[in-house]
Structures are given as structure tokens and as C-alpha cells.
Amino acid sequence: MAEETKRSASSAPEYALHRYVKDANDSLPETEKKHGVNMLGFQSANIQVVPDQNDPDPSIRVQFWSEKAGAFIDEHATLDFAGKGPGASYEVTVECNGRVMFVAVPAGMAAGKDCRIYVGGFNIRRK
């Protein structure tokens, strides 16, 4: 007889819809801070890319808000992640360190194709 473990999922990431991308790739730079997701209180972010219709193969780029530049900017080593194939969902984890971030879709979208970007935080910082 197998024994089931009892584990709390209360500290597991809860994913929220960050973006719905339809019909076209993003043109960067993104200059509206309100289009980002505030990761205050989180050290790391889980990002799920979920294609919806007509099998898009979205690639993503993760950027962070710069007040000085007035736009979302790349880290020195650009955080680019290629799609996993037409219609394939995938997840990546990045260090957000409490910053406001934006998940762009610079490639893999076209007319009639759409996908959703979900974000969840973990490693809650305790004060």
C-alpha cells in the first residue's frame, strides 16, 4: 500500500495572467510601466507560456523596468527563451529580485495566433 504525503501548497506559486498576445509579435521597447508585473516581495518568478489557437510557437524575452530609461530594458545577458515547438506550453524561472518586469513575445506569433503569459512568484522575502 502506497503512503500519500501531506504537503502544504500554501507557499506554491499562484499564477496570474500577465498578458494575452494575439496576432503579432511585440515591437520593443515597451515604454508603459503599467504593462509590467510588479514582483515586489519575490526573489524569483515562474513564467508560463501557454499557446491558445492555431499552434503558435512563441519565444519570450524578460525585461525589467528602468525609471532612468523610461522603458523596460534587458539584463546584460538577455533573458531570451525560444519556443518549444508549435502549440507547446513551457515554463521558465528567472530572478526578478522584487523588480517590475515585462514578458515580451518578440517571435513566433502571426495573424490568427494567440497565447497567454502567466506569472507566479516564489521565494517570498521575509522582513
N, C-alpha and C positions, 0 to 999 in steps of 0.2 A: 504494500500500500504506500503510495507516494504521500509525502507530507507537504502540505501547502504552506508557504511562508506568508506571514502577515507583515506587510511593509506599508508605511505611510507614503502616500503620493502627494502629501501636502506641500512638499518642497520641490516637486517636479515642475518644470516649466509649463506655464499656461500660455498657449499660443493665441495671438490676436492677429486679425487681418491687418497687415500694414499697407498693402497695395493690391489693386486689381488692374492688371495691364492688359490692354486689348488692342489688337490690330497693328501695332507698330512698336519698334524698338524705342527706347528712351533716347532723347538727344540731350547730351550733357554740356555744360554743368547745370545742375539743379540749384536754383538760387532762392527757393522758398523754404525757409526753415520749418514752417508748419507742415511741409510734406514729409518730414522726417519722423522717426520714432524715438521718443525720449527713453533712454536706458538708464536713467538715474537710479542708483541703488544696485545695479547689476554689473558684475565684472565681465561676464560672457553672455553672448547672445546666440541662440539657436535660430537658424533661418530655414524655413521650409519653402520650397518652390514646388507649386502644385499646378501643372498644366491642366486646363479645362477642356477646351474644344479643339478639334482638328489637329491634334498631336503637335503642338509647338515644341521646340527644343530650346527653352530659354536659358541663356547664360546670365549670370548676375555679377555686379560689381558693388562692393560695400564701401561707402564713403562716410565721412564724418564732418559735422558742421564746423565751420570756421567763421567766427564773428569778424575777424580781420579781413578775410577774403569775401565775406558776404555770400558764401556758397558752400556746398558740400564738396570736400576735397578728398583726394586719395591719400592713403598712407604711402610712405616712401616705396615700400614693396606693395604694389597694387593688389588689393584683395579681389581678384577675378576668379570666378568659378564657372567652368564650362558646363553646359547642359549634359545630361546623361543619356540622351537619345530622345527621339520623338515620343512625346506623351509620358516620359518617365519623371516621376516626382523624385526629389532628393532633398537632403538636409546638409547644412554646413554649420560649423560653430566658429565664431570669431570673438576676439577680445574687444569688448566695447568700452570697458572701463568707465561706465556711467555717462558716456557721451550721447549726443543726439546723432543718430545715424540714418542713412538713406540707402535702400537697396534698389539699385538701378538695374534695368534689364536692357543692356546695350546690344544684344544679339539674340537671334532665334525666334523673333516674333514677325508676323506678317498679317496681311488682311485676313480676317476671319479666324484668327487665332487669339487665344487669351489664356492668362494664367493668374494665379493668386500667390501672393507672397505673405507668409505668416511669420511672426517673430515672437519668441519667448525668451525670457531672461532666466539665468541661474547664477549660483554663487552670490547669493544676496549678501551684501556688505552689512555687517553688524556694527553699530556705533557704540 
